[in-house]
Amino acid sequence: MTVIVRDLRPDVRSDAEGFARVRQLALPYMLYTPESLVHDLTHAHPDARFRLLIAEEDGEVIGTAQVGVAHESTEPGQGFANVYVHPERTGRGAGTLLVRSAEAHLSAVGGSTLFTWVLDAPSNRAFAERRGYTASRSSHFLRLDLAHGALPPPRTPPPGAELRTAADFADDPRPLFDLDAETIRDEPSDIDFEFADYEAWLDETWRHPLFSRELTSVVLVDGRPAAFSSARTDGGTRYGTIMTGTARAFRGRGLAKLAKNDSLHRARAAGHTEAFTGNDSGNGPMLAINKWFGYEICATEVRYVRELG
């Protein structure tokens, strides 16, 4: 049987379902739904040149790729391609075809450097290295058993501070954008990001179908958003933290831990039984916070990079 690679069709439900199914099997530490994938594709910034590719064999989706340009990077030409294949359908050429298609697309739209995440397994790393990719940083996936784990007790905010949720900013989320934009600049990464497009942030973050305003906790200090823990859910029992951070002027006061603790308690009260998050392996402070909450590392990814030319 022949494997073909094509674009995901956002108006064909089975395409998004097949993509989500492969990702859930290959990468069970992240949240995907058919609705979230279609939203990512249809609301991507034009400068991202974003595509969702699927590898199909005899009508079955067996491989997936997210491909695009990091349009918020301060350095032009930074591309990404994250390829994952159904764990029981490897060795059929799907991964190779997806990588070739991704590289061709990025080269055609002016990409000069390609970054990709690879699960830390000998076969995966060898696959990347055979194709000229070089290992860079690493990152951990972490899991917390919300159903049976013992969360730290809820904490009272310090004087001058109060806990809110993102839902309290429904009329004007701009202050949360400003906080997100400040904290992302200090996030460890191979690519320097700078959030400058508020409308794009509204589409890609605030209105994202996985984003939970009710479970995203925000710490205000003297009325100003100072720290937050941004949450997503899959509409079932799984909950994920995609960003936890503190504005530079308020760091060192335990406010990020306060926000995350509040969000976790809200998630458990809402019936979520598993919590996931991710940390750069060099981000010691955040790893320590997550260890304090009881998170355990469940998998590791390695960032690989290749110059296109």
TORTI-50586 format. One line per 4 residues: number of its first residue (from 1); their letters; for each residue z, x, y of C-alpha. Coordinates in steps of 0.1 Angstrom, whole numbers, plus 5000, padded with zeros to 4 digits. Layout:
NUM) a) Z X Y | ...
This chain:
1) mtvi) 5000 5000 5000 | 4992 5012 5035 | 5017 5016 5063 | 5005 5007 5098
5) vrdl) 5022 5011 5132 | 5018 4985 5159 | 5037 4970 5189 | 5063 4944 5184
9) rpdv) 5050 4910 5196 | 5077 4894 5217 | 5064 4859 5210 | 5065 4863 5172
13) rsda) 5100 4857 5159 | 5095 4875 5126 | 5086 4908 5144 | 5120 4908 5163
17) egfa) 5138 4897 5132 | 5123 4925 5112 | 5131 4951 5138 | 5167 4939 5141
21) rvrq) 5171 4938 5103 | 5160 4975 5099 | 5182 4986 5128 | 5212 4968 5113
25) lalp) 5207 4985 5080 | 5199 5020 5093 | 5223 5019 5123 | 5251 4994 5116
29) ymly) 5273 5009 5143 | 5252 4994 5171 | 5245 4958 5181 | 5210 4943 5178
33) tpes) 5198 4908 5177 | 5162 4895 5179 | 5170 4880 5213 | 5183 4913 5227
37) lvhd) 5152 4932 5215 | 5128 4907 5231 | 5149 4909 5263 | 5148 4947 5263
41) ltha) 5110 4946 5259 | 5102 4919 5284 | 5126 4930 5311 | 5120 4967 5310
45) hpda) 5112 4984 5343 | 5075 4990 5347 | 5081 5027 5353 | 5098 5030 5319
49) rfrl) 5065 5024 5300 | 5087 5009 5273 | 5074 5000 5239 | 5090 4987 5207
53) liae) 5070 4999 5177 | 5072 4987 5142 | 5059 5003 5110 | 5047 4976 5086
57) edge) 5039 4977 5049 | 5024 4947 5032 | 5038 4924 5058 | 5073 4939 5058
61) vigt) 5088 4958 5087 | 5101 4990 5073 | 5104 5012 5104 | 5112 5009 5141
65) aqvg) 5109 5029 5173 | 5121 5025 5209 | 5098 5046 5231 | 5098 5051 5269
69) vahe) 5104 5071 5299 | 5138 5076 5315 | 5127 5062 5348 | 5162 5065 5363
73) step) 5163 5103 5356 | 5164 5126 5386 | 5138 5148 5368 | 5103 5132 5361
77) gqgf) 5087 5132 5327 | 5118 5127 5306 | 5108 5106 5276 | 5127 5092 5246
81) anvy) 5117 5080 5212 | 5144 5068 5187 | 5130 5062 5152 | 5148 5046 5124
85) vhpe) 5134 5035 5090 | 5148 5010 5064 | 5171 5031 5042 | 5154 5019 5011
89) rtgr) 5119 5024 5024 | 5120 5061 5033 | 5094 5086 5020 | 5064 5063 5026
93) gagt) 5052 5079 5059 | 5066 5053 5083 | 5087 5078 5102 | 5059 5102 5106
97) llvr) 5035 5076 5119 | 5061 5062 5143 | 5068 5097 5157 | 5031 5104 5161
101) saea) 5025 5071 5179 | 5055 5077 5202 | 5044 5112 5211 | 5009 5101 5218
105) hlsa) 5021 5073 5241 | 5045 5095 5260 | 5019 5122 5265 | 4994 5096 5278
109) vggs) 5019 5083 5305 | 5029 5118 5317 | 5059 5126 5295 | 5067 5163 5294
113) tlft) 5099 5163 5274 | 5108 5141 5245 | 5144 5134 5235 | 5154 5117 5202
117) wvld) 5186 5108 5184 | 5188 5117 5147 | 5216 5107 5123 | 5234 5138 5112
121) apsn) 5221 5142 5076 | 5202 5172 5062 | 5171 5152 5055 | 5169 5137 5089
125) rafa) 5175 5170 5107 | 5149 5187 5085 | 5124 5159 5094 | 5129 5166 5131
129) errg) 5128 5203 5128 | 5096 5203 5108 | 5080 5186 5137 | 5091 5211 5163
133) ytas) 5122 5195 5176 | 5153 5216 5185 | 5189 5204 5182 | 5208 5198 5213
137) rssh) 5241 5179 5218 | 5258 5155 5193 | 5275 5121 5196 | 5298 5101 5175
141) flrl) 5299 5064 5165 | 5334 5051 5163 | 5348 5019 5146 | 5380 5000 5151
145) dlah) 5393 4973 5127 | 5402 4946 5152 | 5412 4922 5125 | 5439 4944 5109
149) galp) 5444 4973 5132 | 5474 4976 5155 | 5463 4976 5192 | 5486 4991 5218
153) pprt) 5505 4963 5235 | 5490 4948 5267 | 5500 4968 5297 | 5510 4957 5332
157) pppg) 5488 4971 5360 | 5505 4996 5383 | 5514 4985 5419 | 5484 4977 5439
161) aelr) 5462 4971 5409 | 5451 4940 5390 | 5430 4931 5360 | 5400 4909 5363
165) taad) 5368 4903 5342 | 5332 4907 5351 | 5330 4869 5351 | 5350 4870 5383
169) fadd) 5320 4887 5400 | 5295 4861 5390 | 5287 4853 5426 | 5282 4889 5436
173) prpl) 5281 4916 5409 | 5270 4943 5433 | 5305 4960 5433 | 5302 4964 5396
177) fdld) 5267 4979 5399 | 5281 5004 5424 | 5310 5014 5400 | 5286 5017 5371
181) aeti) 5262 5038 5391 | 5290 5062 5401 | 5304 5067 5367 | 5271 5071 5349
185) rdep) 5264 5102 5370 | 5294 5120 5353 | 5285 5108 5317 | 5276 5138 5295
189) sdid) 5239 5138 5288 | 5208 5159 5285 | 5192 5137 5311 | 5207 5132 5346
193) fefa) 5207 5095 5355 | 5209 5079 5389 | 5211 5042 5392 | 5194 5031 5424
197) dyea) 5176 4999 5415 | 5200 4970 5417 | 5175 4944 5406 | 5167 4965 5375
201) wlde) 5204 4967 5367 | 5207 4930 5369 | 5179 4925 5344 | 5189 4953 5320
205) twrh) 5227 4950 5321 | 5241 4920 5339 | 5217 4894 5324 | 5214 4911 5290
209) plfs) 5220 4886 5262 | 5245 4909 5245 | 5265 4915 5276 | 5299 4897 5277
213) relt) 5312 4891 5312 | 5343 4875 5298 | 5352 4905 5277 | 5342 4931 5303
217) svvl) 5375 4941 5319 | 5377 4954 5355 | 5407 4971 5372 | 5409 4964 5410
221) vdgr) 5429 4987 5432 | 5436 4972 5466 | 5408 4948 5459 | 5382 4974 5451
225) paaf) 5368 4978 5415 | 5382 5011 5404 | 5377 5012 5366 | 5360 4991 5340
229) ssar) 5352 4987 5303 | 5318 4971 5297 | 5315 4949 5265 | 5287 4935 5244
233) tdgg) 5289 4911 5214 | 5263 4900 5188 | 5273 4864 5190 | 5293 4868 5157
237) tryg) 5323 4889 5149 | 5311 4923 5162 | 5320 4937 5196 | 5309 4969 5213
241) timt) 5320 4989 5243 | 5289 5004 5260 | 5306 5021 5289 | 5342 5028 5301
245) gtar) 5347 5046 5333 | 5367 5052 5365 | 5356 5058 5401 | 5362 5094 5410
249) afrg) 5388 5086 5436 | 5410 5068 5411 | 5409 5091 5381 | 5440 5105 5364
253) rgla) 5459 5072 5367 | 5452 5057 5332 | 5430 5029 5347 | 5402 5033 5321
257) klak) 5427 5030 5293 | 5441 4999 5310 | 5407 4983 5313 | 5397 4991 5277
261) ndsl) 5430 4979 5263 | 5426 4946 5281 | 5390 4942 5268 | 5401 4949 5232
265) hrar) 5428 4923 5234 | 5404 4898 5248 | 5379 4906 5221 | 5405 4901 5193
269) aagh) 5417 4869 5208 | 5381 4856 5209 | 5377 4862 5171 | 5359 4895 5170
273) teaf) 5369 4916 5140 | 5351 4949 5144 | 5349 4971 5175 | 5323 4998 5180
277) tgnd) 5318 5024 5206 | 5301 5058 5210 | 5312 5091 5225 | 5295 5124 5233
281) sgng) 5312 5150 5210 | 5320 5170 5241 | 5337 5142 5259 | 5372 5151 5250
285) pmla) 5391 5128 5273 | 5372 5097 5261 | 5375 5107 5225 | 5413 5111 5230
289) inkw) 5415 5076 5245 | 5396 5061 5216 | 5417 5079 5191 | 5448 5065 5208
293) fgye) 5434 5030 5203 | 5429 5037 5166 | 5391 5042 5165 | 5378 5064 5137
297) icat) 5345 5083 5136 | 5321 5066 5113 | 5289 5085 5119 | 5274 5113 5140
301) evry) 5240 5116 5157 | 5223 5148 5169 | 5201 5149 5200 | 5168 5167 5194
305) vrel) 5143 5177 5220 | 5107 5188 5221 | 5084 5198 5249 | 5051 5178 5249
309) g) 5019 5195 5259
